[in-house]
């Protein structure tokens, strides 16, 4: 009787299918259409260094950093190549100044905001089943919004607003960490070169470090 019960308990174990670890977590999709979004920190490298001396003789405060975000979509052709497009809002740099041109104003506050659209070629290397190393290069069509207001005796006596557009180089590196076969996290560093040329402020290079979430269909 004991042998019969023992046999009944052991038999299912012998005939049960073997569970493979790959079945519990299927391999990531490395081909197809994907969408995503990211959030991070943008830093204007030149910041206020490019302010024309004819506009202000002294910069008293400069904030080169701001929050930024991006939204993107693309198609991955295989393990190694993808084509991607996206929208970037790189925040703004702000500055306070004094001693305007020929004493026309005493103090001023100015800002520059950069945003635009990008098209990128993405090259990837599957370093692990769940980790991709990537590099990006492409074109960034930017829009720059520069504004400044000058004050004298606490009264606004000068105002300047200007919008500029252009297309310049962007590039970056990063990693994708696959959480499931369709969902991944990204960590990216991207550089935007020579954006935001203006009458009173030179063009700037912007670094953007971000984290993102990506879904592959």
C-alpha positions in Angstrom: 0.0 0.0 0.0 2.8 2.4 0.9 4.6 1.5 -2.3 1.4 2.3 -4.3 1.0 5.7 -2.7 4.6 6.5 -3.2 4.4 5.6 -6.9 1.3 7.8 -7.3 3.2 10.8 -5.9 6.4 10.2 -7.9 4.8 9.5 -11.3 3.5 13.0 -12.0 6.9 14.4 -11.2 8.5 12.1 -13.7 6.1 12.9 -16.5 5.7 16.6 -15.9 7.3 18.8 -18.6 10.5 20.5 -17.8 10.1 24.3 -17.3 12.8 26.3 -19.1 13.9 29.6 -17.7 13.4 31.2 -21.2 9.8 30.2 -21.1 9.2 32.1 -17.9 10.7 35.3 -19.4 10.7 35.4 -23.2 13.6 37.1 -25.0 13.2 40.8 -25.8 11.8 41.9 -29.1 14.7 43.4 -31.1 12.7 44.2 -34.2 9.6 46.2 -35.0 7.9 49.6 -34.3 8.4 51.2 -30.9 7.4 54.4 -29.0 8.7 56.0 -25.8 9.2 59.0 -23.7 11.9 60.4 -21.4 12.6 63.0 -18.8 16.0 64.5 -17.7 18.3 67.4 -17.2 19.5 69.8 -19.9 22.6 71.9 -19.5 23.5 74.8 -21.7 27.2 74.6 -22.0 28.0 78.2 -23.0 25.1 79.5 -20.9 25.5 83.3 -20.6 29.1 83.4 -21.9 27.9 84.3 -25.4 25.9 87.4 -24.4 27.0 90.3 -26.6 28.9 92.9 -24.6 26.9 95.6 -26.4 23.8 94.4 -24.6 25.2 94.1 -21.1 28.6 94.8 -19.6 28.1 92.4 -16.6 26.2 89.2 -16.0 25.3 88.9 -12.3 23.6 85.5 -12.3 23.3 82.6 -14.8 21.3 79.4 -14.6 22.5 77.0 -17.3 20.4 74.0 -16.2 16.8 73.1 -16.6 14.4 70.1 -16.8 13.8 68.6 -20.2 11.7 65.9 -21.8 11.4 64.0 -25.1 8.9 61.8 -26.9 10.0 59.5 -29.7 9.0 56.7 -32.1 11.0 54.5 -34.4 11.5 51.2 -36.2 14.1 48.7 -35.3 15.1 46.7 -38.4 17.3 44.1 -36.7 19.6 43.6 -33.7 21.9 46.4 -34.9 20.0 49.3 -36.6 17.0 51.5 -36.0 15.6 54.7 -37.4 14.1 57.1 -34.9 12.3 60.5 -34.8 11.3 62.5 -31.8 10.4 65.8 -30.2 12.6 67.5 -27.6 11.9 70.3 -25.1 15.3 71.3 -23.6 14.0 73.8 -21.1 15.7 77.2 -20.9 18.8 79.1 -19.6 18.2 82.3 -17.7 20.4 85.2 -16.8 20.4 88.5 -14.8 22.5 91.4 -16.0 23.3 95.0 -15.1 24.7 98.1 -16.8 23.0 98.1 -20.2 24.3 99.7 -23.3 25.3 103.4 -22.6 23.4 103.2 -19.4 20.1 102.6 -21.2 19.0 100.4 -18.3 20.3 99.3 -14.9 19.3 95.7 -14.6 17.8 93.1 -16.9 16.5 89.5 -16.9 16.7 87.3 -20.0 16.0 83.7 -21.0 16.5 81.4 -24.0 14.3 78.3 -24.6 15.2 75.5 -27.1 12.9 72.9 -28.5 12.6 71.0 -31.7 12.4 67.8 -33.7 15.1 65.2 -34.4 15.7 62.4 -36.9 18.3 59.9 -35.9 20.1 56.8 -37.0 20.5 54.4 -34.0 23.1 51.7 -34.0 22.8 49.0 -31.3 24.9 46.2 -29.9 23.2 43.4 -27.8 25.7 43.1 -25.0 23.5 40.7 -23.2 20.1 39.0 -23.6 18.5 42.0 -21.8 21.0 44.8 -22.4 21.6 46.9 -25.6 24.4 49.5 -25.9 23.5 52.2 -28.5 24.9 55.2 -30.3 22.8 57.9 -32.1 23.5 60.5 -34.7 21.2 62.7 -36.6 19.8 66.2 -37.3 18.0 68.5 -34.9 15.6 71.1 -36.3 15.5 73.6 -33.4 13.5 76.6 -32.5 15.1 79.2 -30.2 13.0 81.7 -28.2 15.1 84.5 -26.7 13.6 87.2 -24.6 15.0 90.0 -22.3 13.6 92.9 -20.3 15.6 95.8 -19.0 14.7 97.8 -15.9 15.5 101.3 -14.6 14.3 102.5 -11.2 12.2 99.3 -11.1 10.4 100.3 -14.3 10.5 98.1 -17.4 12.0 100.3 -20.1 13.4 97.8 -22.6 12.0 94.6 -24.0 13.4 92.2 -26.6 11.9 89.0 -28.1 13.2 87.0 -30.9 12.6 83.6 -32.5 15.2 81.8 -34.6 15.1 78.4 -36.3 17.8 76.2 -37.7 19.0 72.6 -38.2 22.2 71.2 -36.7 24.0 68.0 -35.7 23.0 66.0 -32.6 24.5 62.7 -31.4 24.6 60.5 -28.2 25.1 57.2 -26.5 23.1 55.1 -24.1 21.8 51.8 -23.0 18.5 50.0 -23.1 17.6 47.6 -20.2 14.8 45.2 -21.2 12.4 44.5 -18.4 10.1 42.3 -20.4 10.0 41.2 -24.0 8.3 44.5 -25.0 9.1 47.0 -22.3 12.5 48.5 -21.6 14.2 51.4 -19.7 16.7 53.7 -21.4 19.5 55.9 -20.1 20.8 58.3 -22.6 23.4 61.1 -23.0 22.7 63.4 -26.0 24.6 66.5 -27.3 23.0 69.2 -29.5 25.5 71.3 -31.3 25.4 75.0 -32.2 21.7 75.7 -31.5 20.0 79.0 -30.9 22.0 81.6 -32.8 20.6 85.1 -32.0 21.4 88.8 -32.5 22.5 89.3 -28.8 23.4 85.7 -27.8 25.7 83.3 -29.6 24.7 79.7 -30.4 25.1 77.1 -27.7 25.9 73.4 -27.2 23.4 71.6 -25.0 23.9 68.3 -23.1 20.8 66.3 -22.2 21.0 63.3 -19.8 17.7 61.4 -19.5 15.9 58.3 -18.5 13.2 56.9 -20.7 10.6 54.1 -21.1 10.1 52.3 -24.4 7.5 49.9 -25.6 8.0 47.7 -28.7 4.9 46.4 -30.5 
